[in-house]
Amino acid sequence: MERREVRERLREGSEPAGARRASAVVVRAVRSRGELRAFVGLPWVLYRGVANWVPPLVSERRRHLDRRRNPFFEHAEAELFLAWRDGEPVGRISAHVDRRLNEFQDNRWGLFGFFESVRDETVAAALLDAAEAWLRDRGRDRMLGPLDFSTNHESGLLIEGQELMPQILENWHHSYYRELLERQQLTKAMDLYKWEIMTADRGEMLPVIDELADRLEPEHGIRLRRMRKRDFKREVRAFMDVYNQAWSHNWGFVPLTDPELDHLAKELKPVLDEDFACVAETTDGEVAGVSLSLPDYNQVLAKLNGRLLPLGWLTALRTRSKIDELRVFALGVKPQYQHTGTAAALYRDVWDACERRHITRVETGWILETNEPMNRAMEALTGKIIKRYRIYERLLEPAAAPTSPGSDAT
């Protein structure tokens, strides 16, 4: 079923809660190509007329879900479900088990993701129950998400910040999704913060950032250089070496495999800008830290409606030069260099690049609410929290302990 067919047939997305309850909701696993098209295309219906939703590229979403093309499936299994009513799709969800995550974190988590639904508790309940049943059959002790598919991908449900556009590699959700999940006994597991930094506020940055950055090379022999796009595959491997060391103790972290790393490099290369990609390197060539930021290509995607063809590529070329926002995709320092000022130098490098390129606004990638050092650093950089994503869980065994860092679930 093509998106336009779904759009013509589906009307529930704009109906109030409780409408058409007389019709039964049926949840089925996605099996056919038509059902997969309906799974991918459903958001175009549910977000019809919503200015802040940015359609992803259909081709990219299909690759991400393709078990033959996405190396995530080399260590994971997943099922995609669609909820149907009167022969029309009204919601979707995935259930998945990531064996690499379970081994690395020594847990039995089951995961769900790609949650979308009309504003109807019956639909949400049916979807979540289907995902739970699938995970129970595989011996999972909880259902946690949304994760599309892991913390290396789009993560969490947007619960604050719907008034803002999503940035590249970031989801946007209806505000009523929170109510749908919480009414189905899903509780907070972890919040993810996104910070905003306005380049015009640089004068208010704490002086310690410049002081630490100035001492980096003379005191520690570490200097900054641009990441080289011509050698991008090798640069990404160095980046991931830092990533795996710097984030290895983070909640929910799972290291990427070599095939996943190659896949990531292929996906990121078209949007890489060397001006926003920096490597901190010792005199003997060891990479101490990295910073990778991405121009917010969602400003381009917003005009394409999910397709580059037949003429979307022309719109993309015309719009690309007008991008004035940046997403800090990842910034990390190896543990042995975390007290050298490397992070401060990388922060300052982002500031400098923004000023050179006339970037007015920066958002960080998400930061765990429990990551006090990073959150305090964002405050030092004049940042403020402007979006909050939440990862929920439903315990599936009586002995399972909540993963929540605290009782605050506001």
N, C-alpha and C positions, 0 to 999 in steps of 0.2 A: 504494500500500500504506500503510495507516494505521499509526501507531506501535504501536497495540495488536496489529495483525497481526504486525508485525515482532517485537514482544516475545514473542508466543506461539510464533513459529516459530524464533526464533534462540536458540541455546544456547551458541554458541562463546565468548561474552564471559567466561564463567566457567571455561572449560576451560584446562588447562595447555598450555604451549607444546608443539607437536608433535602435538596431538590431531587426529584425522581428516585426516591429511596425504594419505591415499589419494585424496581427492576433489580434482578440479582446481579452481583458482581462475580465474575469468574476470572481466576488468575491461572494463566498457563505459561509454561516455559516457552521461550522463543525457539522456534524450530525452522521455519521457512525464511527465505529471503524477504518475502513480503512482510513477515512479522519483524524481522530485523530492521527493515526500512521504517516500519511504524514505531519501533523502539527509538531509533535515532531521530525520527521526525517529530515525535510527540511534543518536545519543548516548543517548537514553532507554533503549536496550537495553544499550549498553556500560557505562553508569554505573548500572545498576539496583542499588539497595541501597547505593550509595556516598553517605554522609552529606554529604560536603563538595562534591559537585557540585551546582551550582545550575542548574536548567533555564531556558534563555532563553525569552522569549516567542516562540511559534511564528510569530505574525504578523510580528514584527520580523525574524526570520530569513528568512522568505519575501520580505519587502520587500528585504532586503539582497542576496539572490541574484537578484532580479528585474531582468533587463536593461532593462526598460522603466521601472522606477521608481527604480533606483539610478543617480545621475548619474556614478558611477565608470565605468560602461560607455561613457560618451561619449568616453573617451580610453583605453579598455582593452578587451581581449577575454579571455574565460575559457572553460574547459571544466570541467565537473564530471564526476567519474568515481565509479562504485560498483564495488566488488569483490563478486562473487557466488560462492557455493559451494552446490551442491545446490539452486539456486534461491532461496537466501537471501542477503541483503546482509550482508557481514562486514567491510566497510571502505569508506572514502571518501577522496577527495582532490580538490583543484582544481589546475589549472594555469592561470596567467594571465600576460599581458604588459601592463604598464602603460606606454604610450607616453609619458605625461607624466613619469613617473619616469625613463625612459630618456633623455629630452631634458634634463630638469633636472639629472640627475646625470652625463650624458654617459657612459652605460654600455649594455650589452646584457644586463642581468640578465633572467632568466626567474624567475617566482615560483611557489611552490606554497602551498596553505593548506588549512584545514578538515580536516586529517589526523585520522582516527579509525580504529582497527583493533582487531580481536580480537588476542589475544596469540599471533601466528603470523607468523614471519618470511616465509613464503611469501606471505601476504596483503600485508604491508608492501612486500615487494620488487615484487610485481606492480603495486601502486598507484604507487609511486615511478617504476617503469620506464615506466608509461603516461604519467605527467606529464612525465617526461624526453623521451620520444619526441615528445610534442606540442610541447614547447618547442624541441627540436632542429629540428623542421620550420619553426619561425619564427626560426631563426638566432640563438638565445640562446647566450651563452657559458658560462652557469652556471644552476643551479637553486637558488633560495634561498628559505628559509621555515622554519616556517610563518608566513604573513602572510594575514590574512583580511579585506581583500585587500591592504592596504598598511600602512605604519607609522602611518597615520591611523586604522587600525582595530585590532582585537585582534591582538597581535603576539607571536611566539615560542612556544616549547614550555616549559611549566613543568617545570623540572628540580630545583628546590628549593622547598619550602614547601607540599607536598601536605597537610600536617597542618592547614593553614589554609583557611578558606573563601575562595573568590574574591570580589573586590569587583565592583561594577557595571562593565560593559564590560571584563571580564577573564575569560580562559579558565582552566579547571582541567583537568589531564590526568592520566591514569594514569601512575604512575612507570615502567611498563615501556615506554612510548612512546620514552623516551630510548634504551633498548637497541635497539628496533626500528630507529630511524633510524641510530644509529651503526654498527650491523652492516651497513647498506647503504651504507657509505662516504660518509655525510654527516658533515662536520666542522664545527666551530664557526666561525661567521662573526662573531657579536657576541653578548654577553650584555647583558641588560637587568635592572637592579636595581629592586626595589621596597623602599622604606624604611618602617619603622613608627615612628611618634612617639606616645607616650602623653601625653595632656594633663596627667596628674598629675606629669610630669617637667619641667614648665615652669621650675621653680626652678633646674634644672641647665643651662638654655640659656646659651650664652656671652653675656656682657654686651654684646659688640660689636653684637649684633642690635638691642637696644634703643637703643644709642648712635647707630647709623646711622639708625634709624627716627625718632628724636627730631629729628635734624638735617635731615630731608628737606624739610619745608615752609619753615622759616626760612632755610635756606641755598640751596635750589634751587627754591623756589616750587612744589613738587609736593604736591598733597594727594590724599587718598583719598576715594572716594565709592562707594556701592553701585551695582551694575549694575541698570538699570531693566528689569524684566520687561515693562512695558507698551510699551517701545520695544526689544524684545529683538532683532529682526532687525538693527537698526542697531548695537546693542551687540555682537552677534556679529561683525559686519563689522569693528568696531574691534578686537575681540579677535583676529580672524584677521589683521589687519594687523600686530599685534604678533607673533603666532604665526609668520607667514611671515618676518618680519625676524629674530626672536630664534632661530629654529630652522633658518634657511636653510642653515647650514653643517654641520648635523648629518648623520651617516652615515645614509643611507637616506631622508632627508627628501624629501617631495614636496609642494609647495603645493597647497591645495585650489582648485578652480575655483569660480566664482560659483554655479553650480547645486549643487555639492557643499556649499558654505557654507549655502545656503538649506535644503538637505536636513538638514544638521547642526543648524541652528537649530530646525527643526521637530521633530527627534528629541529634542533636549535640553530644549526649553521645558517639557514636562510634569514634568521632574524638577528644574528649576532652582529654587533657593531663594536669594532675594536676599541673605540673611544670609551666604551663602558665595560670593558673586560680587562682586568688588571691582575698581574701576578706579583707577589712579593717573593723575592728569591735571594738566597744567601750567596756569598762570594764563590762558593764551590758548586753552585747550580741547584741546590736543593730548594724545592718550593716550600716556603714557610706558610703562605696563606694565599687566598684567591678572593677576588670579587667579580661577580658576573651579574650585570644588570641588563635589562632588556628594554628597549624603547617600547612604549605601550602600543603594540600593534592592534589592540582592541579598537583603537581609534580608526583603524583601517577596516577591520572586520565588521564594525558596526554598519558599514556602508555596502557590504557585499552580500548579506543575507545567506551566508554559508557557502557561497559558490564563487570560484575564481573564473569559471567559464560561463558564457562565451566572452564577456567583456569585463568581468570582475577584476582581472589582472590589471587592466588599464586604470580602473578606479584606484586600485591599490598603489600603483606607481605614482599617481597624482596626489594621493593623500599622505603617502609615507613621509614626505618632506615637511609636513605640517604637524607631525607628532611633537607634543610639548610636555609629555609626561613620561616617567620612567618607573620601572619596577625593579627593585633590587632582588634579583632571582635568588642569589645565595652569596653570602660573605662568611668566610670561615678561616680559622687559623689553626694550625696543628698545635696540639697541647703543649709541646715543648717550647713554642714560640708565643704563647698567649700572654706573656708578661713583658714583651719586648716593645710594645707600641705598634706592632704590625697592624692590628685591627684599626687603630686610630689613623694610621697612614692610609689604609684602604678606604676608611670613611671619608677622609679629606680628598682622596682621589675622586670619589664619586661627586663630591661638591664641585671640584674643579672641572670635571667633565661636563656637569650640568651647566655651569656658567659658560663654558666654551660653546655648548650646543644650544643654549637658550632654552633649557628645560626649566619649567616653572614649578613643577610639583613632582615629588617622589613618594612612592609607597614602598614599604619594605615587603619582602615575602613574609608569610605568617611566622610568628614567634610564639612558642609555647607560653602559656600564662605562668608556668613554673620556672621559666628561664630568666631568673632575676638579673644576671649580669647583662644579658642582651637587652632586656627591657629598660634597665637603668641607663645603658649606653644610648638607647633611643631618646631618652629624656635629655641626656647631655647634648644630643644633636638637635634639640628643639622640637623633637617629634611629639605627636599626640596620637592616641589610639582613635582610629576613625572607623574601623570595621572589626567585627568579632564573629569568628566562625566557631561552631560548637560540634564536637564529636560526642555522640550519644552511645549508650550501651543498654542492653537488656540482658540480665543474667539468666542463664539457661539451666544452671545447676544450683541447688541449695547451698552448697559449700563454696561457691564462687564468691570471691571478695570483689567489691567495686574497685575500679581503677581510678575513680575520682580523686583528685588531689585534695579535696576538701568538701565541706557540706554546702558551700555557696553555690547555688544554682540559679542565680538571678540572671 
